[in-house]
Amino acid sequence: MGNATHEQANLMLRLYEIRREEKLRKARAWFVDHYVPAAAPEEFMVKYPPGSEENAYIRMVASYWEMCASLVNRGLIDDELFFENNGEIWVVWEKTRGVAPAWRALFGNPHIFANLESCVKRLDAWREAKAPGTTAKMRQMFAQRAQMLAQAANK
């Protein structure tokens, strides 16, 4: 077990309260169930144009989990405490990791999604130590689900 403090537990509870906010909850549900990442930023802008509800949802979800990852990466929340209670961050990175290099190149900023990436790498290592093979199995299931979402979006 990690060495979580009461202060870290309270911060975790505060993050959970934020997750329950109605608009963020709706954005998270849409992101998980309907968001199909575009291959390139130009395609993204066509598929999810600025000003659209979907664009706002994507930005809201990505920035929320990037913020959470930033807190964890700085040691403000114990890794194990966070990992035991936040699997959704993995889904967000899984949907983001393929497009992150293009966004980093477009903006000339290698730090876009860096907190998310770093945190989820540690989450993967933690999960693999607890249950070897889990991440590969999750990626396989996730890829199948993503394929189904993409097919449904193209109908």
Beta strands, then each sheet from edge to edge (+ up, - down):
end
